[in-house]
Amino acid sequence: MSITKNRRLKRVRSRIKYKNRSARPVINVTISNKNISAQLIDCDNGNIIVSSTSINNSKIKKVTGIEAANILGKEFSEECNKKGVKNVVFNKGCKSYIGRIESFANSCRKSGLNF
């Protein structure tokens, strides 16, 4: 990772830690060229509550890009709702809020998550 990406990543993490005073769980989204993955992490002890990825998902293998992010966002938010989690914090890391990350976040919001 370049120096500017490292600086941006540290800045985003520090803002999330500062603003998350109510200890809401954090959605950590990671994208690569082909896949997207998301984890719901508990702030108190760092345990992973819910995890979802497009790597071994049979519904997402047929589509790519923004459509895959929409499907994964719906499935992820349904799993979060089953666990009883409604209010979360969104962590996109050093990535820009466009494309697949934006569509993932919007589909999570439409399915009932608040962030």
C-alpha positions, 0 to 999 in steps of 0.5 A: 500500500502506498503512503497516502493510502496508509495515511487515509486508512489511519485517518478513517480508523481514528475517526470511527473510533472517536465517533463510535462512543455508543460502541455500535458494531462496525461493518468492515468492507473489503473489495478486490478486483473480483470479490467483495467481503464484509464483516460485522465486528463487535467493538468491545472485544473484537469478535466477528458477529457476521461474515459474508463474502462473494467468493463461495456464494452461488448466487453471486458467481453469475453476476459481477460488479455492482449487482454482486455488491447489491446481492451481498448487501441484502444477504449481509443485512438479513444475517445482521437482522437475524442476530438482532443488530440494527445500528452499525458503523460503516468502515470502508477503509481507504476506498472511495465511497463510489461503485461497489462500496456505495451499492453495498451500503445502499442495499444494506440501508434498504434492508434495514440497517442504520448507519 
